[in-house]
Amino acid sequence: MHCMSVTSVIKVKINVPFSQWAKDFDSELAAERHFEFGIKPLFRGVSTTDPSEIMIIHQHPEGAAGQFMGKYGEWIASHGVLLETAEVSEWSA
């Protein structure tokens, strides 16, 4: 059975400098954890008007993002991400 691939666009607030958050996001550990769920980061950036707002775009199998957050949500929050502020939309081609 073919699993549909979706693209997630996530806007969320952080309470650490973007450079610090980006270093964690780009780390080998984060790459391994994304790979575990088939999540491919496409973009991550910071708002030009609000340095506490970031955007992440991922491509992944349907359902993978929820599984990833279920397993690693606390780890993500421990790196300055305010999960309760997350706005997530999913897109298909």
C-alpha positions as semicolon CSV with decimal commas, in nm:
position;residue;x (nm);y (nm);z (nm)
1;M;0,000;0,000;0,000
2;H;0,136;0,341;-0,097
3;C;0,154;0,591;0,185
4;M;0,066;0,944;0,079
5;S;0,338;1,203;0,123
6;V;0,235;1,534;0,274
7;T;0,413;1,863;0,329
8;S;0,370;2,029;0,668
9;V;0,411;2,401;0,723
10;I;0,466;2,483;1,089
11;K;0,475;2,832;1,241
12;V;0,580;2,834;1,605
13;K;0,736;3,063;1,865
14;I;1,073;3,005;2,029
15;N;1,216;3,151;2,350
16;V;1,582;3,114;2,253
17;P;1,781;3,295;1,982
18;F;1,712;3,159;1,632
19;S;2,082;3,077;1,583
20;Q;2,074;2,855;1,893
21;W;1,751;2,682;1,786
22;A;1,882;2,633;1,429
23;K;2,200;2,470;1,560
24;D;1,987;2,214;1,746
25;F;1,753;2,164;1,447
26;D;2,051;2,108;1,216
27;S;2,225;1,867;1,455
28;E;2,309;1,507;1,373
29;L;2,072;1,389;1,649
30;A;1,780;1,585;1,501
31;A;1,864;1,444;1,155
32;E;1,858;1,089;1,293
33;R;1,524;1,150;1,464
34;H;1,370;1,300;1,149
35;F;1,501;1,006;0,943
36;E;1,349;0,757;1,188
37;F;1,001;0,878;1,081
38;G;1,080;0,949;0,715
39;I;1,064;1,325;0,773
40;K;1,259;1,538;0,525
41;P;1,318;1,899;0,636
42;L;1,284;2,133;0,335
43;F;1,315;2,476;0,499
44;R;1,355;2,642;0,836
45;G;1,369;3,014;0,888
46;V;1,293;3,303;1,116
47;S;1,040;3,583;1,062
48;T;1,187;3,907;0,932
49;T;0,955;4,102;1,163
50;D;0,945;3,881;1,477
51;P;1,267;3,707;1,585
52;S;1,069;3,476;1,816
53;E;0,864;3,328;1,528
54;I;1,001;3,050;1,311
55;M;0,872;2,848;1,018
56;I;0,956;2,486;0,940
57;I;0,856;2,302;0,624
58;H;0,881;1,921;0,620
59;Q;0,785;1,651;0,374
60;H;0,684;1,319;0,528
61;P;0,456;1,017;0,507
62;E;0,101;1,090;0,623
63;G;0,081;1,057;1,003
64;A;0,458;1,067;1,059
65;A;0,464;1,417;1,208
66;G;0,216;1,321;1,480
67;Q;0,415;1,008;1,564
68;F;0,737;1,212;1,574
69;M;0,582;1,470;1,809
70;G;0,442;1,194;2,028
71;K;0,787;1,047;2,076
72;Y;1,003;1,363;2,075
73;G;0,772;1,651;2,177
74;E;0,934;1,695;2,519
75;W;1,280;1,693;2,362
76;I;1,171;1,960;2,112
77;A;1,019;2,174;2,389
78;S;1,344;2,146;2,587
79;H;1,519;2,332;2,301
80;G;1,315;2,651;2,337
81;V;1,014;2,566;2,119
82;L;0,680;2,684;2,259
83;L;0,472;2,394;2,128
84;E;0,143;2,546;2,244
85;T;0,195;2,829;1,990
86;A;0,230;2,595;1,691
87;E;0,013;2,654;1,384
88;V;0,035;2,353;1,153
89;S;-0,106;2,309;0,803
90;E;-0,064;2,005;0,578
91;W;-0,049;2,012;0,198
92;S;-0,048;1,747;-0,074
93;A;0,071;1,772;-0,434
